[in-house]
């Protein structure tokens, strides 16, 4: 019976440890989405929690500083200074005017510290202006004619 008590105590410790790890993992992985406009209304602990914020990268604001990349996101006339400190390289589409989604936390100096950055170049996905020549489809030449098989 003495061995049974040790087994129950050991099992209890393992279960409590697993539950504690699951709780900590869940609370740290929660990420809330906020707009730049909403950030000014946040107070207390909600201001310093992990969050996602999106906006457009202001032209001329990207600066590579030792260990980080600083830039400014703008949305509806409001600006948010951001410092990217993540390990991954920035996406190829991250440039002036690109739409960006940053994930991280607010710092006491009202700067956003981003650990992840996702970017989409808005101009890349816009429709071509009316009258502009369309790019050739696969199997077509620039004149629009279908590809011709080579003859023997």
N, C-alpha and C positions, 0 to 999 in steps of 0.2 A: 504494500500500500504506500510505502514511502516513495517508491519509484513513480507511482501514479501521480502523486502530488507534484513531483519535480516536472513530470511531463506536462501536467496542466498549467503549471506556472510558466514553463518555457513556451508553451503554445500561446498562452495569454500575452506574453511579452511580444511574441512575433506578430500576433494579430493587432495589438495596439500600435506597434511600430509601423506596420503596413497601412493602417488607417491614418496615422499621423502623416506619413509620406504622401498618401493620396490627397489628404486635405491641403497640405502645403503646395503640392503640385497643382491642384485645382485653383487655389486662390492666386498663385503666381502666374498662371496661364490666362487668367481672365483679362481681356483687353476690351475697353470701351471705345466706341467711335464718337468723336466730337468734331464739330466744325470750328474754324478759327474764331468765329463770332461767339460760339458757346463758351469758349475758354474763359472769357472775361466774367462769366456768371458763376464759374466753379469756385468753391471755397473749401477750406479745410482739407481733409484727407482725400476727397474726390479730386482735388487739383493735383495731387502728387501720386495718384495711382497710374498704372500702366494704361496707355491709351493710343488710339490711332487718330491722326489728323490728316486731312487732305487739303490741297490747294495747288496753285500754279507757282512754279519757280519764277521769281522776279528776275527780269533780264539784268545781267551784270552783277548779280549778288553771289555767285558761286566763287568761293575762295578756298583753296587748298592750304590748310594750316597743318603744322606738324601733328600727326596723330588723329586728325579729324578733317572734315569738310564742312565749312560753314556756308549757309545759304538762307534765303528768306522765302517763305511761302506766303502767298497773298490770296485773299478771297474776299470779295465784296468790299474792297477798300480797306480791309484790315490785314496787317502783316504779322507774321510769326517768325522770329529768328530761330533757325534750326542748326544744331551741330550734330553731324553724323559721326558717330564713334564706332560703328560696327566693323566687323572683320571682313565681311564680304565686299568685293568691289562694287562700285555703283553701276547700275544698269547702263547700257549703251544709249538708251533713250533719255537718260537724265541730262538735261541741258536747259538753257534759258527758255522759258515759256512752257515747259513740259508740265503736264499734270502729275503730281507726286502724292503718294500716300506714305506717311512716315509713322513708325511705331516706336514708342519709347515713353518718356515721362517729362513732365515740366520740371524745371529747376527753379530755385528761389529767385533767380534774377530774371524771371519771365522769358527764359530761353528754353527751347525744347531740345532735349537730348535724344536723338534718334539712334536706335540700334538696328533698325531695318528701314530700307527705302525701296519703294516700288515706283516706277515711273512709266509714263506713256506719253509719247510725243503726239500732241493733238493734231498737228498739221499732217502727220503721216496717215491719219485715218479719216481725213476730210474728203468729201466728194470732189472730183475734178471740176473746175469751172466749166460752164457751158461753152462749147466750141473748142475746148482744148483737146488735142489729140490724145486718144486713150492709149495706154501701153498695150503692146501685142499680147494676146493670150497664148498659152502653150500650143505649139503646132501651127502658129501663124507667123508670117513675116511682118515687117512693119507696114506693108501695104495692105494687109488684111487678107491676102490670099492664103489658102490652105497650104500646108506643107506638101511638096510633091515627092512621091517615091522616086528613088533613083532607078533608071531603066538600064537594061543590058542590051 
